[in-house]
Amino acid sequence: MSSTTGGLLPDRHPTGDFFVCDIFDAAPKDDMASMEHPIFSLSTRPDTRVLRYDHNGMSVEVTPSVRGRATIHDKDILIYCISQLMAAVNAGRAVSRQLTLRAHDLLVATNRDTSGDAYARLKEAFERLAGTRITTNIATGGEETTRGFGLIEAWEIVRKTRGGRMVSVRVVLSDWLYRAVLAKSVLTLSRDYFRLRKPLERRIYELARKHCGRQRSWRVSVAVLHKKAGSAAPVRVFRAAIRKMVAEDHLPDYALEEVEGDMVVFSRRDGVVEEAGPGIGLPPLLPETLEAARALRPGADVYALEADWRAWWARTGKAPVRNADKAFLGFVASNSPVESLRPRRAEPRGYGFCPGFVADPKR
């Protein structure tokens, strides 16, 4: 008789330790360490240069593989993984740095097309992320170590179609990045981040999001911004690109202004609301309210919905609120799951949709 139970071989590849990415409409989140420091390439061609960066006692050395350094667009994969993990942590679910994700869901969530070429590009992105090596002393989760690691430790295509297109993928994040998630050292991004085509626009948005924080504005010299962005272009070319961004004015959440002294000022647009609190004008929601929101929108990230609601409230004039909890649930009920899957966030239809709001007679 076989020594294995029921005559079966042991399961050599259990999936129980893998966190399954299955949270609908998770808010895009990015780790603060990589937002602060220029780890990702802004080039649209394979970048095989070794990057060395030192700033305020922090050091980073990024060594690419023969396929080139991971790009700012490759980072979409990490943002998707971080977003799923943080939504699960906020919901009280168990997480792991080993994730199983559906390639199609990742493409849709990051506003990419779902053609055959898109799946091929996604495979190349995984290869660059795994091949790019980081040596740094940047602390994540309150722990500073000088060590080398890959942006992701491993990845594999678990299932693919008959035509070879990937269906599901397993990813193992670096311990460095996973610590940032557990410590909640992350910031929520605008969903319109994924609509920015140019690598420099994405990088400048990251820096604005990281440095403005709860401030109304952030002032920085062009020279320092050039260094922080990690641009390989000469400063004069970088300055011209920033001036074009100022003129076009389509950066999500933030407006740019060039001022005297070769400086750039980033200002938060009215719609950006950092968090709840008396200073913001809306009280924290009750735990029961968040549970009710989960029942209304199964699978949705209720913390993302709350952020959307607060931002809409600020953007539309801060109408008086009798009952914040009822107002929030009205917002949740009035925004359909179909709308929230679209690349651009659906806008609520006005005061009348949301119980608990009282129209301002002055408006």
Secondary structure, 3 states (H helix, E strand, C coil): CCCCHHHCCCCCCCCCCCEECCCECCCCEEEHHHHHCCCCECCCCCCCCCEEEEECCEEEEEECECCECCECCCHHHHHHHHHHHHHHHHCCCCCCCEEEEEHHHHHHHCCCCCCHHHHHHHHHHHHHHHHCEEEECCCECCECCCEEEECEEEEEEEEECCCCCEEEEEEEECHHHHHHHHCCCEEECCHHHHHCCCHHHHHHHHHHHHHHCCCCEEEEEHHHHHHHHCCCCCHHHHHHHHHHHHHHCCCCCEEEEEECCCEEEEEECCCCCCCCECCCCECCCCHHHHHHHHHHCCCECHHHHHHHHHHHHHHCCCCCECCHHHHHHHHHHHCCHHHHCCCCCCCCCCHHHCCCECCCCCC
